[in-house]
Protein backbone atom coordinates (compact mmCIF):
# COMPACT_ATOMS: atom_id res chain seq x y z
CA UNK A 1 0.00 0.00 0.00
CA UNK A 2 1.48 3.32 -1.01
CA UNK A 3 1.42 6.57 0.96
CA UNK A 4 -0.56 9.54 -0.38
CA UNK A 5 1.63 12.61 0.13
CA UNK A 6 -0.24 15.87 0.76
CA UNK A 7 2.11 18.72 -0.22
CA UNK A 8 2.19 22.40 0.68
CA UNK A 9 1.19 23.13 -2.91
CA UNK A 10 -1.94 21.06 -2.39
CA UNK A 11 -2.71 23.07 0.73
CA UNK A 12 -2.15 26.34 -1.12
CA UNK A 13 -4.25 25.20 -4.06
CA UNK A 14 -7.09 24.16 -1.75
CA UNK A 15 -7.07 27.49 0.12
CA UNK A 16 -6.80 29.43 -3.14
CA UNK A 17 -9.74 27.74 -4.82
CA UNK A 18 -11.83 28.08 -1.68
CA UNK A 19 -11.19 31.86 -1.82
CA UNK A 20 -11.84 31.93 -5.57
CA UNK A 21 -15.26 30.26 -5.20
CA UNK A 22 -16.38 32.36 -2.22
CA UNK A 23 -18.84 35.27 -2.73
CA UNK A 24 -17.41 38.79 -2.79
CA UNK A 25 -18.85 39.61 0.65
CA UNK A 26 -17.08 36.70 2.34
CA UNK A 27 -13.67 36.76 0.61
CA UNK A 28 -12.04 38.48 3.58
CA UNK A 29 -12.74 35.31 5.60
CA UNK A 30 -10.53 33.20 3.32
CA UNK A 31 -7.71 35.56 2.32
CA UNK A 32 -5.52 34.96 5.34
CA UNK A 33 -5.56 31.22 4.79
CA UNK A 34 -4.17 31.82 1.28
CA UNK A 35 -1.40 34.06 2.64
CA UNK A 36 -0.53 31.52 5.35
CA UNK A 37 -0.26 28.68 2.84
CA UNK A 38 1.78 30.90 0.52
CA UNK A 39 4.14 31.73 3.38
CA UNK A 40 4.64 28.02 4.01
CA UNK A 41 5.14 27.28 0.31
CA UNK A 42 7.75 30.06 -0.03
CA UNK A 43 9.98 28.17 2.40
CA UNK A 44 10.10 25.13 0.13
CA UNK A 45 12.27 24.53 -2.95
CA UNK A 46 10.52 25.77 -6.09
CA UNK A 47 7.79 27.36 -3.96
CA UNK A 48 7.88 30.55 -6.04
CA UNK A 49 7.36 28.63 -9.28
CA UNK A 50 4.38 26.83 -7.77
CA UNK A 51 2.75 30.07 -6.59
CA UNK A 52 3.51 31.84 -9.88
CA UNK A 53 1.36 29.29 -11.75
CA UNK A 54 -1.67 30.94 -10.14
CA UNK A 55 -0.52 34.58 -10.36
CA UNK A 56 -2.69 35.47 -13.37
CA UNK A 57 -5.76 34.46 -11.32
CA UNK A 58 -5.01 36.40 -8.10
CA UNK A 59 -7.18 39.41 -8.93
CA UNK A 60 -10.05 37.31 -10.23
CA UNK A 61 -9.97 35.23 -7.03
CA UNK A 62 -9.99 38.34 -4.83
CA UNK A 63 -6.64 37.70 -3.16
CA UNK A 64 -5.98 41.41 -2.58
CA UNK A 65 -9.52 42.78 -2.18
CA UNK A 66 -9.53 45.28 0.67
CA UNK A 67 -5.76 44.92 1.11
CA UNK A 68 -2.98 47.47 0.45
CA UNK A 69 -2.04 45.60 -2.75
CA UNK A 70 -5.51 45.75 -4.33
CA UNK A 71 -4.91 48.77 -6.59
CA UNK A 72 -1.79 48.24 -8.72
CA UNK A 73 -1.62 51.95 -9.59
CA UNK A 74 -0.96 52.78 -5.93
CA UNK A 75 1.88 50.32 -5.41
CA UNK A 76 5.27 51.88 -4.70
CA UNK A 77 8.60 50.10 -5.48
CA UNK A 78 10.52 51.64 -2.50
CA UNK A 79 8.05 49.98 -0.09
CA UNK A 80 8.56 46.44 -1.40
CA UNK A 81 11.67 45.70 0.64
CA UNK A 82 10.20 46.70 3.98
CA UNK A 83 7.10 44.57 3.40
CA UNK A 84 9.17 41.56 2.36
CA UNK A 85 11.19 42.02 5.53
CA UNK A 86 8.05 42.03 7.66
CA UNK A 87 7.94 38.26 7.30
CA UNK A 88 4.98 35.93 7.69
CA UNK A 89 1.75 36.58 5.82
CA UNK A 90 2.72 40.21 5.12
CA UNK A 91 5.81 39.09 3.18
CA UNK A 92 3.79 36.37 1.44
CA UNK A 93 1.21 38.90 0.27
CA UNK A 94 3.98 41.19 -1.01
CA UNK A 95 5.57 38.28 -2.87
CA UNK A 96 2.21 37.35 -4.44
CA UNK A 97 1.63 40.96 -5.47
CA UNK A 98 4.98 41.07 -7.24
CA UNK A 99 4.32 37.72 -8.90
CA UNK A 100 1.00 39.13 -10.18
CA UNK A 101 2.90 42.08 -11.70
CA UNK A 102 5.42 39.64 -13.17
CA UNK A 103 2.50 37.80 -14.83
CA UNK A 104 1.38 41.13 -16.32
CA UNK A 105 4.92 41.91 -17.53
CA UNK A 106 5.25 38.50 -19.22
CA UNK A 107 1.85 38.77 -20.90
CA UNK A 108 0.27 35.95 -18.89
CA UNK A 109 -2.29 38.37 -17.53
CA UNK A 110 -3.81 41.40 -19.25
CA UNK A 111 -4.60 43.96 -16.57
CA UNK A 112 -6.99 46.87 -17.24
CA UNK A 113 -4.88 49.40 -15.29
CA UNK A 114 -1.29 48.22 -15.85
CA UNK A 115 0.31 47.45 -19.19
CA UNK A 116 3.09 44.91 -19.65
CA UNK A 117 5.48 47.83 -20.16
CA UNK A 118 4.36 49.49 -16.93
CA UNK A 119 4.71 46.19 -15.08
CA UNK A 120 8.24 45.70 -16.41
CA UNK A 121 9.13 49.26 -15.37
CA UNK A 122 7.75 48.65 -11.87
CA UNK A 123 9.72 45.43 -11.40
CA UNK A 124 12.87 47.02 -12.83
CA UNK A 125 12.66 49.72 -10.17
CA UNK A 126 12.14 47.09 -7.48
CA UNK A 127 15.26 45.25 -8.66
CA UNK A 128 17.33 48.44 -8.91
CA UNK A 129 16.39 49.52 -5.38
CA UNK A 130 17.22 46.12 -3.89
CA UNK A 131 20.33 45.02 -5.72
CA UNK A 132 22.13 44.16 -2.50
CA UNK A 133 19.51 41.50 -1.82
CA UNK A 134 19.52 40.29 -5.41
CA UNK A 135 23.31 39.89 -5.36
CA UNK A 136 23.50 38.26 -1.93
CA UNK A 137 25.90 35.35 -2.38
CA UNK A 138 25.13 31.92 -0.96
CA UNK A 139 28.22 31.87 1.24
CA UNK A 140 28.53 30.40 4.70
CA UNK A 141 29.04 33.90 6.09
CA UNK A 142 25.75 35.05 4.63
CA UNK A 143 23.99 31.97 5.88
CA UNK A 144 25.28 32.72 9.37
CA UNK A 145 24.85 36.49 9.45
CA UNK A 146 21.86 37.18 7.20
CA UNK A 147 18.37 36.98 8.61
CA UNK A 148 16.12 34.43 6.96
CA UNK A 149 13.87 37.21 5.74
CA UNK A 150 16.81 38.60 3.72
CA UNK A 151 17.38 35.20 2.13
CA UNK A 152 13.71 34.87 1.23
CA UNK A 153 13.57 38.42 -0.16
CA UNK A 154 16.72 37.64 -2.16
CA UNK A 155 15.11 34.54 -3.66
CA UNK A 156 11.97 36.48 -4.62
CA UNK A 157 13.98 39.23 -6.30
CA UNK A 158 16.14 36.64 -8.03
CA UNK A 159 13.06 34.91 -9.40
CA UNK A 160 11.69 38.21 -10.72
CA UNK A 161 15.05 39.14 -12.24
CA UNK A 162 15.42 35.76 -13.95
CA UNK A 163 12.00 36.14 -15.58
CA UNK A 164 11.97 39.90 -16.20
CA UNK A 165 15.47 41.41 -16.35
CA UNK A 166 15.77 44.69 -18.20
CA UNK A 167 19.03 46.50 -18.89
CA UNK A 168 17.01 49.60 -17.99
CA UNK A 169 17.86 48.72 -14.39
CA UNK A 170 21.28 50.29 -15.04
CA UNK A 171 19.64 53.54 -16.11
CA UNK A 172 17.58 53.62 -12.93
CA UNK A 173 20.71 52.92 -10.90
CA UNK A 174 22.54 55.73 -12.66
CA UNK A 175 19.68 58.15 -11.96
CA UNK A 176 19.64 57.15 -8.28
CA UNK A 177 23.41 57.54 -7.89
CA UNK A 178 23.43 60.77 -9.89
CA UNK A 179 20.62 62.30 -7.82
CA UNK A 180 22.35 61.39 -4.57
CA UNK A 181 25.89 62.44 -5.48
CA UNK A 182 24.83 65.86 -6.75
CA UNK A 183 23.53 66.57 -3.24
CA UNK A 184 27.00 65.88 -1.81
CA UNK A 185 25.99 64.09 1.42
CA UNK A 186 28.65 63.63 4.08
CA UNK A 187 27.65 60.00 4.55
CA UNK A 188 28.01 58.20 1.23
CA UNK A 189 27.34 54.61 2.35
CA UNK A 190 24.20 54.27 0.23
CA UNK A 191 25.92 55.65 -2.86
CA UNK A 192 28.93 53.37 -2.48
CA UNK A 193 26.63 50.39 -1.95
CA UNK A 194 24.65 51.16 -5.10
CA UNK A 195 27.85 51.51 -7.12
CA UNK A 196 29.21 48.22 -5.75
CA UNK A 197 25.93 46.49 -6.51
CA UNK A 198 25.86 47.88 -10.06
CA UNK A 199 29.41 46.63 -10.57
CA UNK A 200 28.43 43.20 -9.32
CA UNK A 201 25.35 43.12 -11.51
CA UNK A 202 27.38 44.13 -14.56
CA UNK A 203 29.77 41.24 -13.95
CA UNK A 204 26.85 38.87 -13.42
CA UNK A 205 25.14 40.00 -16.64
CA UNK A 206 28.45 40.17 -18.56
CA UNK A 207 27.74 43.74 -19.65
CA UNK A 208 29.03 47.24 -18.98
CA UNK A 209 26.90 50.33 -18.60
CA UNK A 210 28.68 53.49 -19.74
CA UNK A 211 26.45 55.85 -17.75
CA UNK A 212 27.68 54.40 -14.46
CA UNK A 213 31.36 54.32 -15.39
CA UNK A 214 32.02 57.85 -14.07
CA UNK A 215 30.95 56.76 -10.61
CA UNK A 216 32.57 53.34 -10.74
CA UNK A 217 35.85 54.98 -11.77
CA UNK A 218 35.53 57.55 -8.96
CA UNK A 219 35.47 54.71 -6.42
CA UNK A 220 37.62 52.00 -8.01
CA UNK A 221 40.04 53.70 -10.42
CA UNK A 222 39.94 57.51 -10.11
CA UNK A 223 43.31 58.13 -11.80
CA UNK A 224 45.89 56.67 -14.19
CA UNK A 225 47.93 55.06 -11.43
CA UNK A 226 44.99 53.95 -9.31
CA UNK A 227 44.33 50.69 -11.15
CA UNK A 228 46.31 48.38 -8.91
CA UNK A 229 45.83 46.94 -5.47
CA UNK A 230 46.81 49.17 -2.57
CA UNK A 231 50.28 47.68 -2.13
CA UNK A 232 51.11 48.03 -5.81
CA UNK A 233 49.72 51.58 -5.81
CA UNK A 234 52.00 52.68 -2.97
CA UNK A 235 55.00 51.18 -4.75
CA UNK A 236 54.00 53.03 -7.92
CA UNK A 237 53.86 56.31 -6.01
CA UNK A 238 57.32 55.79 -4.56
CA UNK A 239 58.72 55.08 -8.02
CA UNK A 240 57.00 58.00 -9.80
CA UNK A 241 58.66 61.27 -10.76
CA UNK A 242 57.16 64.55 -9.54
CA UNK A 243 55.50 65.27 -12.90
CA UNK A 244 53.53 62.02 -12.69
CA UNK A 245 52.61 62.71 -9.06
CA UNK A 246 51.30 66.18 -9.95
CA UNK A 247 49.15 64.61 -12.66
CA UNK A 248 47.94 62.00 -10.17
CA UNK A 249 47.05 64.70 -7.63
CA UNK A 250 45.09 66.66 -10.21
CA UNK A 251 43.18 63.59 -11.41
CA UNK A 252 42.25 62.62 -7.86
CA UNK A 253 41.13 66.18 -7.16
CA UNK A 254 38.99 66.28 -10.30
CA UNK A 255 37.38 62.96 -9.45
CA UNK A 256 36.38 64.29 -6.00
CA UNK A 257 35.20 67.60 -7.41
CA UNK A 258 32.96 65.97 -10.01
CA UNK A 259 31.39 63.31 -7.79
CA UNK A 260 31.97 64.13 -4.11
CA UNK A 261 33.23 60.55 -3.72
CA UNK A 262 36.52 59.54 -2.16
CA UNK A 263 38.30 56.28 -2.96
CA UNK A 264 40.88 54.41 -0.87
CA UNK A 265 43.47 55.68 -3.37
CA UNK A 266 42.74 59.26 -2.31
CA UNK A 267 43.63 58.41 1.28
CA UNK A 268 46.81 56.53 0.32
CA UNK A 269 47.96 59.31 -1.98
CA UNK A 270 47.23 62.16 0.44
CA UNK A 271 49.04 60.43 3.30
CA UNK A 272 51.99 59.72 1.02
CA UNK A 273 52.44 63.23 -0.36
CA UNK A 274 51.88 64.91 3.02
CA UNK A 275 54.83 62.93 4.34
CA UNK A 276 57.07 62.68 1.26
CA UNK A 277 56.02 65.51 -1.10
CA UNK A 278 54.17 68.18 0.93
CA UNK A 279 54.32 70.68 -1.93
CA UNK A 280 51.88 68.47 -3.85
CA UNK A 281 49.11 68.77 -1.25
CA UNK A 282 48.10 71.98 -3.01
CA UNK A 283 47.69 70.11 -6.32
CA UNK A 284 45.23 67.70 -4.73
CA UNK A 285 43.20 69.93 -2.38
CA UNK A 286 43.21 73.44 -3.83
CA UNK A 287 40.47 74.44 -6.27
CA UNK A 288 40.38 78.25 -5.93
CA UNK A 289 42.30 81.26 -4.61
CA UNK A 290 40.65 81.14 -1.19
CA UNK A 291 41.71 77.51 -0.74
CA UNK A 292 45.24 78.34 -1.88
CA UNK A 293 45.50 81.19 0.65
CA UNK A 294 44.07 79.08 3.48
CA UNK A 295 46.40 76.16 2.77
CA UNK A 296 49.53 78.31 2.51
CA UNK A 297 48.71 80.28 5.67
CA UNK A 298 47.83 77.21 7.72
CA UNK A 299 49.85 74.40 6.20
CA UNK A 300 51.24 73.01 9.50
CA UNK A 301 47.67 72.75 10.86
CA UNK A 302 46.28 71.18 7.66
CA UNK A 303 49.22 68.79 7.48
CA UNK A 304 48.68 67.66 11.07
CA UNK A 305 44.96 67.14 10.40
CA UNK A 306 45.76 64.97 7.39
CA UNK A 307 48.37 62.95 9.27
CA UNK A 308 46.25 62.36 12.36
CA UNK A 309 42.79 61.84 10.85
CA UNK A 310 43.10 60.36 7.34
CA UNK A 311 42.37 56.64 7.42
CA UNK A 312 40.42 54.25 5.20
CA UNK A 313 37.43 54.66 7.53
CA UNK A 314 37.60 58.47 7.52
CA UNK A 315 38.62 59.02 3.90
CA UNK A 316 35.35 60.78 2.97
CA UNK A 317 36.53 63.72 5.08
CA UNK A 318 39.21 64.43 2.44
CA UNK A 319 36.43 65.88 0.31
CA UNK A 320 35.18 67.76 3.37
CA UNK A 321 38.66 69.21 3.89
CA UNK A 322 38.85 70.28 0.24
CA UNK A 323 35.52 72.08 0.66
CA UNK A 324 36.51 73.60 4.01
CA UNK A 325 39.60 75.15 2.45
CA UNK A 326 37.30 77.04 0.07
CA UNK A 327 35.52 78.78 2.97
CA UNK A 328 36.68 82.15 4.24
CA UNK A 329 36.49 81.09 7.89
CA UNK A 330 40.12 80.62 8.89
CA UNK A 331 40.22 83.32 11.55
CA UNK A 332 42.55 83.16 14.53
CA UNK A 333 39.67 82.04 16.75
CA UNK A 334 38.60 79.35 14.28
CA UNK A 335 42.13 77.96 14.06
CA UNK A 336 42.42 77.98 17.85
CA UNK A 337 39.23 75.93 18.21
CA UNK A 338 40.39 73.44 15.55
CA UNK A 339 43.65 72.99 17.46
CA UNK A 340 41.67 72.36 20.65
CA UNK A 341 39.55 69.78 18.84
CA UNK A 342 42.67 67.75 18.11
CA UNK A 343 43.88 67.70 21.71
CA UNK A 344 40.90 68.20 24.04
CA UNK A 345 40.14 65.30 26.44
CA UNK A 346 37.17 63.21 25.33
CA UNK A 347 34.60 62.53 28.05
CA UNK A 348 34.28 58.90 29.10
CA UNK A 349 30.58 58.75 28.15
CA UNK A 350 31.39 59.98 24.65
CA UNK A 351 34.18 57.44 24.30
CA UNK A 352 31.75 54.71 25.33
CA UNK A 353 29.20 55.93 22.80
CA UNK A 354 31.77 55.80 20.00
CA UNK A 355 32.99 52.36 21.06
CA UNK A 356 29.43 50.99 21.13
CA UNK A 357 28.64 52.26 17.64
CA UNK A 358 31.93 51.82 15.79
CA UNK A 359 33.32 48.84 17.77
CA UNK A 360 36.72 50.54 17.98
CA UNK A 361 38.69 50.62 21.25
CA UNK A 362 41.78 52.59 20.24
CA UNK A 363 41.47 56.17 21.52
CA UNK A 364 43.54 57.72 18.72
CA UNK A 365 41.29 56.05 16.14
CA UNK A 366 38.22 57.38 17.94
CA UNK A 367 39.79 60.83 17.92
CA UNK A 368 40.33 60.61 14.16
CA UNK A 369 36.62 59.81 13.74
CA UNK A 370 35.63 62.84 15.81
CA UNK A 371 38.00 65.30 14.15
CA UNK A 372 37.38 64.08 10.61
CA UNK A 373 33.65 64.18 11.32
CA UNK A 374 33.83 67.84 12.27
CA UNK A 375 35.95 68.62 9.20
CA UNK A 376 33.17 67.16 7.05
CA UNK A 377 30.46 69.10 8.90
CA UNK A 378 32.39 72.36 8.49
CA UNK A 379 33.26 71.66 4.86
CA UNK A 380 29.83 70.34 3.84
CA UNK A 381 27.16 72.13 5.91
CA UNK A 382 24.49 71.22 3.36
CA UNK A 383 25.58 67.57 3.38
CA UNK A 384 24.55 66.93 6.99
CA UNK A 385 21.69 64.43 6.95
CA UNK A 386 19.24 63.15 9.54
CA UNK A 387 19.22 59.63 8.09
CA UNK A 388 16.02 57.83 9.02
CA UNK A 389 15.78 59.65 12.35
CA UNK A 390 12.95 62.12 13.13
CA UNK A 391 15.51 64.77 14.03
CA UNK A 392 15.08 67.49 11.38
CA UNK A 393 15.11 70.31 13.98
CA UNK A 394 18.48 69.37 15.50
CA UNK A 395 20.05 68.41 12.17
CA UNK A 396 18.95 71.75 10.76
CA UNK A 397 20.61 73.53 13.72
CA UNK A 398 23.94 71.82 12.96
CA UNK A 399 23.81 72.97 9.34
CA UNK A 400 22.80 76.48 10.41
CA UNK A 401 25.72 76.78 12.87
CA UNK A 402 28.21 75.37 10.39
CA UNK A 403 27.15 77.93 7.82
CA UNK A 404 26.59 81.01 9.97
CA UNK A 405 28.86 80.61 12.97
CA UNK A 406 31.42 77.80 12.64
CA UNK A 407 33.43 79.13 15.59
CA UNK A 408 30.40 78.85 17.85
CA UNK A 409 29.79 75.30 16.60
CA UNK A 410 33.38 74.36 17.34
CA UNK A 411 33.19 75.86 20.82
CA UNK A 412 29.93 74.01 21.52
CA UNK A 413 31.40 70.74 20.25
CA UNK A 414 34.69 71.10 22.11
CA UNK A 415 32.83 71.82 25.35
CA UNK A 416 30.63 68.81 24.67
CA UNK A 417 33.63 66.53 24.06
CA UNK A 418 35.22 67.56 27.34
CA UNK A 419 32.13 67.67 29.56
CA UNK A 420 29.69 65.31 27.85
CA UNK A 421 26.82 67.80 27.76
CA UNK A 422 25.34 70.83 25.98
CA UNK A 423 23.68 73.81 27.64
CA UNK A 424 21.36 76.19 25.76
CA UNK A 425 19.29 78.92 27.39
CA UNK A 426 15.55 79.32 26.87
CA UNK A 427 14.01 82.56 28.12
CA UNK A 428 16.68 82.96 30.76
CA UNK A 429 16.58 79.32 31.90
CA UNK A 430 19.65 77.13 31.21
CA UNK A 431 18.73 73.75 29.75
CA UNK A 432 21.48 71.17 30.16
CA UNK A 433 21.33 67.97 28.15
CA UNK A 434 22.81 65.86 30.93
CA UNK A 435 19.70 66.51 33.06
CA UNK A 436 17.21 65.57 30.33
CA UNK A 437 16.06 62.23 28.88
CA UNK A 438 17.57 61.13 25.56
CA UNK A 439 15.66 59.12 22.98
CA UNK A 440 17.48 56.31 21.18
CA UNK A 441 18.30 56.97 17.53
CA UNK A 442 16.51 54.83 14.96
CA UNK A 443 19.37 55.04 12.46
CA UNK A 444 23.05 55.27 13.38
CA UNK A 445 24.39 54.10 10.03
CA UNK A 446 23.37 56.99 7.79
CA UNK A 447 24.52 59.92 9.91
CA UNK A 448 27.94 61.49 10.42
CA UNK A 449 29.93 61.19 13.64
CA UNK A 450 29.19 64.73 14.85
CA UNK A 451 25.46 64.17 14.38
CA UNK A 452 25.71 60.79 16.08
CA UNK A 453 27.15 62.45 19.19
CA UNK A 454 25.30 65.77 19.28
CA UNK A 455 21.79 65.05 17.99
CA UNK A 456 20.49 63.12 21.05
CA UNK A 457 21.64 65.97 23.29
CA UNK A 458 20.23 68.67 21.02
CA UNK A 459 16.95 66.80 20.69
CA UNK A 460 16.60 66.54 24.47
CA UNK A 461 16.92 70.33 24.74
CA UNK A 462 14.59 70.94 21.79
CA UNK A 463 11.83 68.81 23.33
CA UNK A 464 12.23 70.57 26.66
CA UNK A 465 11.78 73.91 24.87
CA UNK A 466 8.76 72.50 23.05
CA UNK A 467 7.22 71.50 26.36
CA UNK A 468 7.82 74.96 27.80
CA UNK A 469 6.43 76.85 24.76
CA UNK A 470 3.33 74.77 24.11
CA UNK A 471 -0.10 76.19 24.84
CA UNK A 472 0.69 79.81 23.99
CA UNK A 473 -1.88 80.06 21.20
CA UNK A 474 0.66 80.13 18.38
CA UNK A 475 3.20 77.79 16.85
CA UNK A 476 5.80 77.25 19.63
CA UNK A 477 8.67 77.62 17.16
CA UNK A 478 8.10 81.37 17.32
CA UNK A 479 9.90 81.21 20.67
CA UNK A 480 11.94 78.03 20.22
CA UNK A 481 13.83 78.84 17.03
CA UNK A 482 15.61 82.00 18.23
CA UNK A 483 16.75 80.27 21.43
CA UNK A 484 17.56 76.86 19.97
CA UNK A 485 19.64 78.32 17.13
CA UNK A 486 21.29 80.66 19.68
CA UNK A 487 22.22 83.53 17.31
CA UNK A 488 21.05 85.19 14.12
CA UNK A 489 17.39 84.20 13.83
CA UNK A 490 15.09 87.00 12.68
CA UNK A 491 12.91 87.98 15.62
CA UNK A 492 9.50 88.16 13.90
CA UNK A 493 7.44 85.09 13.09
CA UNK A 494 4.43 84.18 10.97
CA UNK A 495 2.49 80.92 10.71
CA UNK A 496 -0.33 80.10 8.34
CA UNK A 497 -2.70 79.11 11.14
CA UNK A 498 -2.69 82.39 13.07
CA UNK A 499 -1.59 85.06 10.57
CA UNK A 500 -4.28 86.18 8.09
CA UNK A 501 -1.56 88.00 6.12
CA UNK A 502 0.72 84.96 5.88
CA UNK A 503 1.21 84.90 2.09
CA UNK A 504 1.33 88.66 1.81
CA UNK A 505 3.97 88.79 4.54
CA UNK A 506 6.12 86.12 2.90
CA UNK A 507 6.07 88.11 -0.35
CA UNK A 508 6.91 91.26 1.59
CA UNK A 509 10.02 89.84 3.23
CA UNK A 510 11.21 87.12 0.83
CA UNK A 511 10.33 88.25 -2.71
CA UNK A 512 13.22 90.20 -4.28
CA UNK A 513 10.82 92.66 -5.91
CA UNK A 514 9.62 93.62 -2.43
CA UNK A 515 12.90 93.11 -0.56
CA UNK A 516 15.91 93.26 -2.89
CA UNK A 517 18.36 92.44 -0.07
CA UNK A 518 16.43 89.34 1.10
CA UNK A 519 19.51 87.13 0.92
CA UNK A 520 21.30 89.22 3.52
CA UNK A 521 20.70 87.40 6.79
CA UNK A 522 19.89 84.03 5.22
CA UNK A 523 19.81 81.12 5.90
CA UNK A 524 16.74 81.26 8.17
CA UNK A 525 14.64 78.38 9.55
CA UNK A 526 11.21 77.66 8.11
CA UNK A 527 8.52 75.03 8.57
CA UNK A 528 6.86 73.19 5.70
CA UNK A 529 3.95 70.78 5.50
CA UNK A 530 4.56 67.71 3.35
CA UNK A 531 1.73 65.87 1.62
CA UNK A 532 1.72 62.56 -0.20
CA UNK A 533 0.69 62.30 -3.82
CA UNK A 534 -2.90 61.73 -2.77
CA UNK A 535 -2.95 65.05 -0.93
CA UNK A 536 -2.85 63.59 2.59
CA UNK A 537 -0.75 65.44 5.16
CA UNK A 538 2.36 63.49 6.13
CA UNK A 539 3.52 66.01 8.72
CA UNK A 540 5.62 69.08 9.39
CA UNK A 541 9.28 69.33 8.45
CA UNK A 542 12.10 71.73 9.29
CA UNK A 543 14.18 73.35 6.52
CA UNK A 544 16.50 76.33 6.06
CA UNK A 545 15.71 78.97 3.45
CA UNK A 546 19.15 79.46 1.92
CA UNK A 547 18.50 82.10 -0.75
CA UNK A 548 15.86 83.44 -3.12
CA UNK A 549 16.83 84.31 -6.69
CA UNK A 550 16.10 83.56 -10.34
CA UNK A 551 17.38 80.35 -11.91
CA UNK A 552 19.19 80.21 -15.28
CA UNK A 553 15.80 80.09 -17.04
CA UNK A 554 14.56 83.24 -15.29
CA UNK A 555 12.23 81.47 -12.84
CA UNK A 556 12.25 82.88 -9.31
CA UNK A 557 13.07 80.03 -6.95
CA UNK A 558 13.51 79.42 -3.23
CA UNK A 559 16.69 77.45 -2.57
CA UNK A 560 16.65 75.58 0.71
CA UNK A 561 18.49 73.05 2.86
CA UNK A 562 16.52 69.90 3.60
CA UNK A 563 17.87 67.64 6.40
CA UNK A 564 16.57 64.57 4.55
CA UNK A 565 19.32 62.47 3.02
CA UNK A 566 17.60 62.53 -0.36
CA UNK A 567 15.84 65.78 -1.12
CA UNK A 568 14.59 64.86 -4.61
CA UNK A 569 11.02 64.24 -3.52
CA UNK A 570 7.39 64.66 -4.50
CA UNK A 571 5.91 66.71 -1.68
CA UNK A 572 2.32 66.51 -2.87
CA UNK A 573 0.09 67.92 -5.60
CA UNK A 574 2.63 66.38 -8.04
CA UNK A 575 5.13 69.12 -7.11
CA UNK A 576 8.65 67.66 -7.22
CA UNK A 577 11.57 69.37 -5.54
CA UNK A 578 14.67 69.91 -7.65
CA UNK A 579 18.26 69.24 -6.61
CA UNK A 580 20.10 70.01 -9.84
CA UNK A 581 19.60 71.69 -13.20
CA UNK A 582 17.88 74.79 -11.83
CA UNK A 583 20.80 76.72 -10.40
CA UNK A 584 21.14 74.68 -7.20
CA UNK A 585 24.43 74.60 -5.35
CA UNK A 586 25.57 71.23 -4.05
CA UNK A 587 23.27 70.20 -1.21
CA UNK A 588 20.49 72.65 -2.00
CA UNK A 589 16.95 71.79 -3.05
CA UNK A 590 14.72 74.28 -4.79
CA UNK A 591 11.17 75.03 -5.85
CA UNK A 592 9.61 77.89 -7.78
CA UNK A 593 8.66 80.66 -5.32
CA UNK A 594 4.89 80.01 -5.35
CA UNK A 595 5.33 76.22 -5.16
CA UNK A 596 7.48 76.64 -2.06
CA UNK A 597 4.88 78.98 -0.57
CA UNK A 598 2.23 76.30 -1.20
CA UNK A 599 3.99 74.04 1.35
CA UNK A 600 5.28 76.71 3.72
CA UNK A 601 3.50 77.03 7.06
CA UNK A 602 5.92 79.06 9.20
CA UNK A 603 8.82 81.45 8.70
CA UNK A 604 10.80 84.19 10.42
CA UNK A 605 11.25 87.74 9.17
CA UNK A 606 13.23 90.76 10.38
CA UNK A 607 11.79 93.34 12.70
CA UNK A 608 11.09 96.67 11.03
CA UNK A 609 13.04 99.52 12.59
Number of C-alpha atoms within 10 A of each C-alpha: 3 4 5 6 7 8 10 19 18 13 17 22 18 15 20 24 13 16 24 20 11 15 11 12 7 10 20 18 10 18 22 17 19 23 24 19 22 29 23 18 23 23 13 12 9 10 16 20 14 18 20 18 13 16 23 20 17 19 17 11 21 22 26 19 17 11 12 13 18 15 14 16 10 11 15 12 18 13 12 20 20 13 18 22 18 13 18 16 20 18 24 23 26 24 27 25 23 26 25 25 27 26 25 22 24 15 15 16 18 14 18 6 9 17 16 19 12 15 23 22 19 19 24 24 21 22 26 24 21 20 22 19 20 23 17 16 13 9 8 9 9 14 12 9 8 12 11 15 15 19 19 19 23 22 18 22 23 19 17 22 17 10 13 18 16 16 12 15 21 22 18 17 23 23 14 17 20 18 18 21 20 18 24 24 27 27 23 20 13 14 20 18 14 21 23 18 21 24 19 15 20 15 11 10 11 8 11 14 14 12 14 19 15 16 25 18 16 23 22 19 19 26 20 12 19 24 14 14 10 13 9 12 17 18 10 15 19 12 11 14 10 12 9 14 22 18 17 24 23 20 18 26 25 18 23 23 16 13 20 24 26 27 22 19 26 29 20 19 20 25 21 17 18 17 13 11 13 15 13 20 22 19 19 25 27 22 18 10 11 14 21 16 16 20 22 11 12 13 16 11 14 18 17 14 19 22 16 17 26 24 20 14 14 20 22 25 30 29 24 25 24 24 22 23 25 21 14 11 18 20 10 8 14 18 15 14 19 21 14 14 22 18 11 15 14 20 15 13 14 19 18 14 13 21 15 11 12 14 11 14 13 10 13 12 16 20 21 21 23 23 23 30 24 25 23 28 29 28 24 25 26 29 27 29 26 25 23 16 17 16 22 22 22 25 26 25 23 26 26 26 21 22 20 16 15 21 21 17 23 22 18 16 22 21 19 20 23 16 16 20 20 20 18 19 14 20 10 8 9 12 18 17 23 15 12 14 14 16 11 9 14 10 13 17 15 20 24 25 24 20 24 20 19 22 25 19 25 26 22 22 28 23 15 18 23 16 11 15 18 13 10 9 8 16 20 16 23 18 21 20 23 18 19 20 19 15 14 16 19 17 14 14 21 23 21 14 11 11 14 11 11 20 17 10 16 18 16 15 17 22 20 16 11 12 12 13 13 19 17 8 15 18 21 22 26 21 20 19 17 19 19 14 14 10 12 11 13 12 10 16 19 22 25 23 24 20 21 22 20 17 17 11 9 9 13 17 23 25 29 26 26 27 28 24 23 18 21 19 14 15 20 19 14 13 17 15 17 20 25 18 10 19 18 20 17 17 26 25 27 29 20 20 19 14 16 18 17 15 17 22 20 24 25 23 20 13 9 6 3
